[in-house]
Amino acid sequence: MTIAEKDIKGNFHFNGNFKNVNDLHQALTRLEEKYPSLVHKERTLLANVFEEVFNHKAFTGRSGTFYGYEGLGSIYWHMVSKHVLAVQETCLRAYADNADTTTIEKLVAHYYQINAGIGVHKSPSHYGAFPITPYSHTPFNKGAQQPGMTGQVKEDILSRWGELGVFVKEGELHFQPQLLQKEEFLSKEKTAVFFDVSGKKQEIRIPVQALFFTICQVPVLYELSEETSIEVFEDKAPTRKYPALFLPEEEAKTIFQRKGKIRLLKVNCSLP
């Protein structure tokens, strides 16, 4: 692992894969075999420069002045969620620009690596707390607190819609699940419970190789298939089929306005 990298303008930067000064020390230790005296001489100087450049110790949020519902934890979660969303937007832009396969694969790998750092993907024992408890929300016995996790929820929801590939373009409802991973699709049949637009509790059978979610309380089934199409199911009309993975504006409008007209959307999709 190199210590520094040269950019296209000729400027030098610390290795972008270093998470903290410990990574720098590990890289220096590996270089000791080849340059023992140089590493011994420069190690402390390099570590000081690294800390001066990144100033990690200054990123303590409000943990020095606030107690309980604010501090480094909530700020860190929110920043990771912002980072995840930004990387996802870069991934989607790469797909839209028809970037080469290698570039897209590396971007997507980075996206899921960063995503794995968010608490919801960790066990309580590893995380040190229950990962989905809203620690930063206003407590019962106090006035309004500034909630770090309220902001995080926004980014996490946006990221999830991006993974599912649900986008609205000029009134049309598009399904482009390029970022979805095949392991998210069921390996065993399952029954899910949801509430329809009238607030009634409903059940739906999810087959193998399928994934279920709702849009404006309309159930959507993604099913892996070599064919790509959307099937629209209604109670009082024949099933309609669209060969492209988007619903026309008028069709989408009935979903957004929660008309209760569409009973189910089945999206047949193939993943990269």
N, C-alpha and C positions, 0 to 999 in steps of 0.2 A: 504494500500500500504506500503510495507516495505521500509526502508531507504537504507539498504545494502543487498547484496546477496553474497553467498559463492560459489565459482566455484569448479570444480572437483579437483583442486590442493590445495584446502583449503585456497585460497586467497579471501579476501573480496573486493567487488566493490560496488560503488553506484548503485542503481536500474537503470537498462538499459533503462527503460521507461521514466526517467527524461529527459526532453528536455532542461531545464535550471534551475537555482537556484530557480525560482518561484515554480516549481513542488516539489522541496525539501521542501520548506517552507509550501506548502499545506499538504504534508505528515506529517510534524512535527506538524502542527496544529491539524490534526486528532489524533495524538498520545498524545496531551496535556491532553485529558480527563483521560487517564490512567496514564500518567507520567508527571504531570504538572511541578513539580520542576525540573526534569531532563531536560525536553525540554527547559524550561526557561534558565537553566544554560548552555546548550550545543548548542543552536540554532545558535548563532553567530559563534562559533567555527566550527560547521559543515558547515555552509554556506561559511566560509573562506576556509576551506579545499576543498569544492566542486569547488569553483572558482579557487583555486590554481591548482587542478588536471586538470580541463578542459580548464582553461585559455581562456574563451570565448571572453573576451574583446580584445584579441590579434588578433582575426579573423576579422579584418576590411579590409582585402585585401589592395588595393591601394587607398582607399577612402581618406586617409589622405594626399596624395600627388598628385593624379590625379583628374581631374574634368570632368564631363560630360559623356564621353563614357566609363569610367572605374570606378571601385569601388566595393563596397560590393555587390551590386545587381547582376551584371553579374557573379561574382565569385560564389555567392550563387547558382544561377540557374544552373551553370555548375556542381557544386558539387552534387546537388540533382540529376541531370541527371546521373552522374557517379554512385551515390548510387543506383538509380533505376536499372541501367543496371547490377550492381553487384548482386543485390537481384534477378533480373530475371534469371541470370545465375545459381544462387543457386536453384531457383524453377525448372528450366529445368533439372538440375543435379538430383534433387530429383525424378522427373518423370523418368529419364533414369535409376536411381538406384532402381526403384520400392519401394520408401519410403512408409510408411504407410499413409493412407488417411488423418488422423488428421494432421500429419506433413505437408503434401502438402497443405492442406486447410489453415493452419496458415501462411505458407510462401506466398501463393498467396494473402491472405488478407493483409499481410504486404506490399507486392509489390504494390498493388493498393492504399493502404493508403499513401505510400511515393509518388507514381505517382501523387496523387491528389494535392501534394504540388507544382507541377510545374505550372508556370504561365498560360500556355495555357488552363488549366482546371478551371481557375478562371475568374470571370467577371471583366471588367475594374474598376468598382467601388470598388470591394473588393481588387483588385490587386494594385490600385492606378495609373494605366497606361494601355495602350493597351498591353495585354499579349504577342502578337506575333510580336510586333515591334522590329527589331534588334537594340536595343539601343547601343550595343557595337561595331557595325560595323564602319568602317572608314567614317567620315562625309565628306560632299562635299568640305568644305573649309579648310581641313587639310590634312596633310600627313598620312601615314599608322598608324593606332592605333592597339594596341594588342586586338584582338576581343575575349572576353569571350564567346559570344554566338555562334561563329563559331564552337567552340569545343562542345558546348551543342547540337547543331543541329546534330552532328555526333552520340552522344549517344542516342538522342531521336529517330533518324531514326533506329538505331540498335535495340532499345527497341521495336519499332513498328513492325519491321520484326519478332522479337521474339514473340510478342503477336499474330501475324498472323500465326506463326509457319512455316515460310518459311525458309528452310535450304538447302544448297548444300552439299551433301556427296558423295565423290568419283565421281563427275560429275553428279550424279542423283539429281533431284529436288524434295525435300520432303515437304509435307504439314502436320504439326503436331500442329494444333491450340488448344493446351491444355489450354493455358492461356486466350483465348478469352472469353469474357463474352456474354451471350445470349442477353443481352439488346442492344448489338451493331448490331444485325440483325434487318432488317427493319420490322416494324409492318404494314407498308403500301407500296404498290407498288410505285416505283420511277423510273425516267429516269435519267441516268448519261451521262455526256459528257466526252470524252477522245480523245487523238490523237494517231492514230495507228503508226506502224513502218515507214510508208511512210510520216508521218506528216499530214495526213488527219484527219479532225475533224469527229468523229463518235459519235453515240448515242447508248446506250444499256439500255434495260429494266431490272430493278432489281425487281424480284418478292418478295413477302412477305417471311419472314424468310430467307433472303439472305443478303450477304455482298459483295461489289465489290471493287476490286483494280486492279492494273496492275503490271506485271513483265516484264521489258524490253519492255514496251508498248504493251504487250499482255494482254488482259483483262482476269481477273480471277473472277469467281463467286463462293463464298462459299454458299452452301445451307444446312440447317439443315436437317438431314435425319437419319433414323435408319441404313441405309446401308452406308458403306464407300467405295467410288470409285472415280476415276477421269475419266471424259469424255473429249475427245479431238476432237474439231470441226475444220474442214478445209473446204475451199470452193470447192476443187477439189478432195476430197477423202471421203469415208464413215467415220462416227463417230467411234472412237476407245474408248474402255473402259478398264481401268486398275482397278483391284479389290483392290490393295494396294494403299496407299496414297503417291505414288512417281512416277515420270516419269523416264524411263530409260535414260541413258547417251545420247544416240543418239537423243532421242526426246527432252531432255532438251537443248541440244546444239543448236538446231534450234531456241530456244527462246533466249538464251544468245547471239547468233550471229545475232539476229533480222532479220531472214530470211523472215519473213512475211508469213510463211507457215501455222502456227496455227492461227486460227481466234478467238478461245475462249477456255478457260479451265473451266470446271465446276467440282468443287470439292464437292462431297457429304460427309458431315462429321457429326459426333455426338460429342457433347461436354460433358465433365465430369459432 
